[in-house]
């Protein structure tokens, strides 16, 4: 089993879970106060919770900055709390997903980190930094063939000028890891 396998169980069960959650929410709506009901209706229509609550882009950025500073000083629990709250407010904010991945990776929670990074990549698919971090997780898990394929993607996008300066060199350094360099690329079916 790979660290990239879905950590939340069988994704085929997700539609049933969504239907159940919608039914439970609908049953509770008449008992909710008007403000809470309106927020639920807005989020059901695709509005983020942060937008429904009137949280500005600047306030979200301030939460992200705080979370990143807390990571830098080693306050991972506090950083996690801030970044999870930010993720609740705006689940499509790529840097928050990336930062949550960093925290999980620092804790050695490789499967959770890889999951957060793949969520980041789902929103920013050509960003080499996500592939680099997934590659590091795969190396740490001993999944060298998958790491090689992932790092080749990082190298490809970095060579196209995507990401940040230094991403190409980092990809090449990780690809030179003896176990990665010797690993065959995974077979696609």
N, C-alpha and C positions, 0 to 999 in steps of 0.2 A: 504494500500500500504506500502510495506517495504522499508527501506532505501537501501536494496539490489536490488530493482528493477532497471532495466537498465535506467540510467538517460539521455541517449541520444536518447530516443524515440524507435520506433519499429525497432529491429535489422533485421527484414525481409526486410527493405528498404535499408540496407547497400550495398548489391550487386549493386543495381541501382545507388547508390551514387558513388561507386567505378568506375563503367563503365563511368558515366558522367565525373568524375574527369580525368579519362584516356583519354577520348575524348577531353576534353578541353586542357589537356597537349599536346596531339598529335597535335592539331591544332596550338598551340603556338610554337612548336619545330622549325619550319623553321625560325621564327623571333628571336630566342634566339641566344645569342653569343655562340661560340663553348664551352667555359668552362662551362657555365650554362647548355647547352644541354648535355654535358658529365656527369655532376653531376646528372641530371635527369635520364639519361640512367642507370647510376650505381645504383641509388636508386630504379629504376624500376626492376633491376635485383636482388634486395635483399641486396645490400650493404647499410649499415647505412650511414646517411648523414655525421656523424663524420668521418667514414672511407673514404668516398668519398672526404672529405676535407683534409684528412691526419692528423686528430686529433689523437694524441697518447693516449694510455691507461693511461699514467702518467698525461697527460693534463686533461683527463676526471676525473681521481681521484682527481686532484687538484680542479676542479669545484665542485665535490661532497663534498670535505672537506670544501671548502668555503661556500657552501650552508648550511652545517651542523653547521658550526661556526656561521653563520648568524642567524640560528634558535635559537641557544643557547643564543645569546645576544638579542633576541626578534625582530630582523630585518626581519619580515616575508615577507614583500613585496620584499625586495632585495633577500632574500633566494628563494622566489618563482621564481623571474626572472632568477636567476642562475640555479635553478634546472629544470625549464621548458626548458631553452636553452640546458642543458645537456640531457634532455629527447628527445629533437629534434635531437641531435647528436647521441644518442644511446638509442632508445626506449626500449631496452631489458636489460637495466642496473637496476637490481632489487633494489639496495639501493636508487637510485634516486626516484623510484616510492614510496618506503616506506617513504622517507623523505617528498615527496609531500603529502602523506597521513597524516603524522604528522602535517604538516602545516594546512591542511584542518581541521583536528580534533581540533587543538588548536583554530582555528577560529570558531568552532562550526558548521562547514559545514559537517555534519555527512554523508550525502549521497555521497558527493564528496570524503570524506575521505575513506568511505567503498569501493567506486569504485577504488580508487588508491590502497588500500590494496588488493583488489581482483585481480587487475592487477599484483601486486607484487606476490601474491600467485599463479597466473597462471604460473609464471616463477620459483617459488621456493615453490612448493606445500606442502612440509613437514616442512616448517619453522614455528615454533610455534608463533613467534613474529607477523606474519601477522594475525594469528587467534586471538591472544590476542587483537590486536588493533581493529579488526573487532568486537570482542566481546564487547570491551569498547564502541564502537559506537552504537551497538545494545542496550546495557544497557542504554546509554544516551537517546536513542530514545524510550525507554520503550518496546522494543521487546525482552522480557525476554526468551521466549522459543527458539527463534533463537539464542540468546546470549548463552544460555546453550549448545545448540548443537555445536556452534562454539568453545566455550571454552573447551568442551570435546575433540574436535579435537586438540586444543592446548595442552591439558594435555596429550593426547595420544602420540603426537610427542615429547613432552618434556620428557616424561617418557622413550622414546626410545633413549634419549641422543641427540636429534636434537636441534638446536637453541643454546641459551646461558645459562650459569649457572643462575639459578634463575627463568627461564621460568616456570618450574613445580610449584614452590611455588606461582608464580604470577597467574597461571591458577587456582590453588586451592583456592587462596584468592578471585578471581573474581567469581568462582563457588559458594563460600560461601555467596555471596551477597544474602540477604534474598529473594528478588524477583526472582533472578535467580534460587536459590536452590528450590524454591516452584513451579517453572514453569515446566509444562510438556514438554517433548521433542516433537518437531514438528512431525506430522505424514507425512510419505513419501507416495507418491502415486505410 
